[in-house]
Amino acid sequence: MQLVLEKRAERSRTIALVSPLIAIGLTLVTMSVLFAVLGKNPLTALGVYFIAPLTDGYSLQEIAVKATPLVMIAIGLSLCYLANAWNIGAEGQFLIGAVAGSWIAVKTQGTEAGHWVLPAMLVAGAAAGALYALIPALCRVKFGASEILTSLMLVYVADLLLDYLVRGPWRDPAGFNFPTTAEFDPVATVPVLIEGGRLHLGSLIALIVVAGAFVLLDRTIKGFEIRVVGVAPRAARFGGFNANQLVLLTFAVSGALAGLSGIIEVAGPVGHLQPGISPGYGFTAIIVAFLGRLNPIGILIAGLFLALTFIGGEQAQITMKIPLDVTKVFQGILLFYVLACDSLILYRFKLIFTSRQVQSGAG
Amino acid sequence: MVLVEAIILSVLAASTPLLLAATGELVTERAGVLNLGVEGMMIVGAACGFGGAWLSGSIIVGALCGIVAGMLMSLIFAFMTLGLAVNQVATGLALTILGIGLSGLIGARFVGERITTAPKLSIPGLSDIPLVGRILFGEDAFVYLSVALIVAVWWFLYRTRAGLVLRACGDNHVSAHALGYPVLRIRMLAVLFGGACAGLAGAYLPLAYTPFFIPGMTAGRGWIALALVVFASWRPGRLVIGAYLFGAVTILQLHAQGAGVGIPSQFMSALPYLATVIVLVLLSRARTGGSTAPAALGTVFVPDR
């Protein structure tokens, strides 16, 4: 028996639409098996993971809170991936954005600083993220160094820098030696949308980012250039598009979005700078970008779905003692299925039961 | 002198997982496949390797478990990228994400347990020679294995017909296919070899480097191994130099931290990662005359029938 791929005459539009759904379906089946192996009732576990969080207001808000960084980072990453630039260091850009914004919050702490603090923090976070992302982009454009490896290495560097700051110079003197800064002042905090709730202004910013990306990709020349450079680099060269410039641009934009979401996370739901502010948002956002088919609207939906798995995973750990790592396994498997199903857009899968001799020089 | 000897011994130990993982990836990439999932295969290898050794009480069983785990992980990758023609970069990332989750799941019950690490070789007489004795004849078996493996890979790639065919697949899969070579099958074997090496490299960490397993203990070594392959311009000889250089950077920063140099430990810990970035930039820059990477590296191949 042999699996053979047959190129389709043109991209299948139907499959492009349903492939994420097939992928999610297959993932759920696989997860049921995994739950059974772990000795848990699969139906109950899936219920806790995917249904229960949707049934109460607190969890719904929490999903939106978790989806906010995922969507913002994934939008930026999708621009990179469309332009065939592989930024996988969004986690580092997220952390650097958080650090840069927190710097303003820490320095103005306890002073009479007014309402300019939060906007300044957001700008600083975005700028720092963009600059940090430009390092691997410049290394690729100027020296031809693989942006995949350099952007990833910088994640570890950012993580260590944050660790140093909150254990050293920025540590809260009244914090019982915990590695954290003091709680940010009210002027340095992202306001919540509903009094007493968790939903914050960042979620609105994420929606604006989605709309902006949609307009950019669908209605502007720049968006067209990004897509052409990725799909047909030769055609793009003939069209006079500057591929290097687009690498720098998409990296800068995605870094800025990651940095912005980093400072929003710190100044919003977390409230202070500490290690472990991200449960791997920068990496999960890669899955969000692909699950959303690198399309802004798709990413919004995919981001909400993956946020659901974070909340469901926490719930399952508390109520069913299912290890938190199951969520990561789930996310990895989901990405595999998404990629495999995407292959169906370009190819037909055929199983051939008699082994056939491959003819040499066939063409 | 004792300190120098101790430093060299620990450099060799720190370099071995890098060398093992990079050797596997070198063969994989020489066949034209870019498997970015080294980190994922390593961490699963570490969890399974420790589990196997702890349950059986045997280091060898542990190492075999690590190898098999790495191969199973790479099999997923091979099925996706070779069987279904999926983008190799994205699949490699998925493999790493999955691996980190799986290793946490598998390793959870072993956290906090300890084993006796692989014994150091001891040949009466030889191992007692001052200075070089312990360095040359007093290592654990993995160190020798990693060196033997890279020599074998060099011999295979440059001195055998099969190695030539493998390199042909990596440089021009269309021509190799036209000559009648089973490109996909060769690539699958190369990917499996890479998985076995990465699994063994991961298993080395809890079996010989430290006597316990902690989640995330590979700490980016898989990614550094990937960078090493680029550093080595895809050549086995340079790979050895690169691996030991990086091992040295890792150990020297540890010693500097221990000696209480006035630099915060986090900055020292960041050194290996920063060194990777700088080395990648310098090397890519020196190589403006043309890339030495296998020409078909990372490209999808779907044979026409």
Chai-1 contact restraints between the chains, C-beta under 6 A:
chainA,res_idxA,chainB,res_idxB,connection_type,confidence,min_distance_angstrom,max_distance_angstrom,comment,restraint_id
A,L3,B,G83,contact,1.0,0.0,6.0,A-B,restraint_1
A,L5,B,A85,contact,1.0,0.0,6.0,A-B,restraint_2
A,L5,B,V302,contact,1.0,0.0,6.0,A-B,restraint_3
A,W86,B,V89,contact,1.0,0.0,6.0,A-B,restraint_4
A,C139,B,V281,contact,1.0,0.0,6.0,A-B,restraint_5
A,F143,B,V281,contact,1.0,0.0,6.0,A-B,restraint_6
A,F143,B,S284,contact,1.0,0.0,6.0,A-B,restraint_7
A,F143,B,R285,contact,1.0,0.0,6.0,A-B,restraint_8
A,G144,B,S284,contact,1.0,0.0,6.0,A-B,restraint_9
A,A145,B,L280,contact,1.0,0.0,6.0,A-B,restraint_10
A,A145,B,V281,contact,1.0,0.0,6.0,A-B,restraint_11
A,A145,B,S284,contact,1.0,0.0,6.0,A-B,restraint_12
A,L149,B,A227,contact,1.0,0.0,6.0,A-B,restraint_13
A,T150,B,V277,contact,1.0,0.0,6.0,A-B,restraint_14
A,T150,B,L280,contact,1.0,0.0,6.0,A-B,restraint_15
A,L152,B,W223,contact,1.0,0.0,6.0,A-B,restraint_16
A,M153,B,Y273,contact,1.0,0.0,6.0,A-B,restraint_17
A,M153,B,T276,contact,1.0,0.0,6.0,A-B,restraint_18
A,M153,B,V277,contact,1.0,0.0,6.0,A-B,restraint_19
A,Y156,B,G220,contact,1.0,0.0,6.0,A-B,restraint_20
A,Y156,B,Y273,contact,1.0,0.0,6.0,A-B,restraint_21
A,V157,B,A270,contact,1.0,0.0,6.0,A-B,restraint_22
A,V157,B,Y273,contact,1.0,0.0,6.0,A-B,restraint_23
A,L160,B,Q266,contact,1.0,0.0,6.0,A-B,restraint_24
A,L160,B,S269,contact,1.0,0.0,6.0,A-B,restraint_25
A,L160,B,A270,contact,1.0,0.0,6.0,A-B,restraint_26
A,D163,B,Q266,contact,1.0,0.0,6.0,A-B,restraint_27
A,Y164,B,P264,contact,1.0,0.0,6.0,A-B,restraint_28
A,Y164,B,Q266,contact,1.0,0.0,6.0,A-B,restraint_29
A,I286,B,L93,contact,1.0,0.0,6.0,A-B,restraint_30
A,P323,B,L105,contact,1.0,0.0,6.0,A-B,restraint_31
A,P323,B,A108,contact,1.0,0.0,6.0,A-B,restraint_32
A,D325,B,G101,contact,1.0,0.0,6.0,A-B,restraint_33
A,D325,B,G104,contact,1.0,0.0,6.0,A-B,restraint_34
A,D325,B,L105,contact,1.0,0.0,6.0,A-B,restraint_35
A,K328,B,I100,contact,1.0,0.0,6.0,A-B,restraint_36
A,K328,B,G101,contact,1.0,0.0,6.0,A-B,restraint_37
A,V329,B,G101,contact,1.0,0.0,6.0,A-B,restraint_38
A,V329,B,L102,contact,1.0,0.0,6.0,A-B,restraint_39
A,Q331,B,I97,contact,1.0,0.0,6.0,A-B,restraint_40
A,G332,B,A94,contact,1.0,0.0,6.0,A-B,restraint_41
A,G332,B,I97,contact,1.0,0.0,6.0,A-B,restraint_42
A,G332,B,L98,contact,1.0,0.0,6.0,A-B,restraint_43
A,G332,B,G101,contact,1.0,0.0,6.0,A-B,restraint_44
A,L335,B,A94,contact,1.0,0.0,6.0,A-B,restraint_45
A,F336,B,A94,contact,1.0,0.0,6.0,A-B,restraint_46
A,L339,B,V86,contact,1.0,0.0,6.0,A-B,restraint_47
A,L339,B,A90,contact,1.0,0.0,6.0,A-B,restraint_48
A,L339,B,T91,contact,1.0,0.0,6.0,A-B,restraint_49
A,A340,B,L84,contact,1.0,0.0,6.0,A-B,restraint_50
A,S343,B,L84,contact,1.0,0.0,6.0,A-B,restraint_51
A,S343,B,A85,contact,1.0,0.0,6.0,A-B,restraint_52
A,S343,B,V86,contact,1.0,0.0,6.0,A-B,restraint_53
A,S360,B,G180,contact,1.0,0.0,6.0,A-B,restraint_54
A,G361,B,A178,contact,1.0,0.0,6.0,A-B,restraint_55
A,A362,B,D304,contact,1.0,0.0,6.0,A-B,restraint_56
A,A362,B,R305,contact,1.0,0.0,6.0,A-B,restraint_57
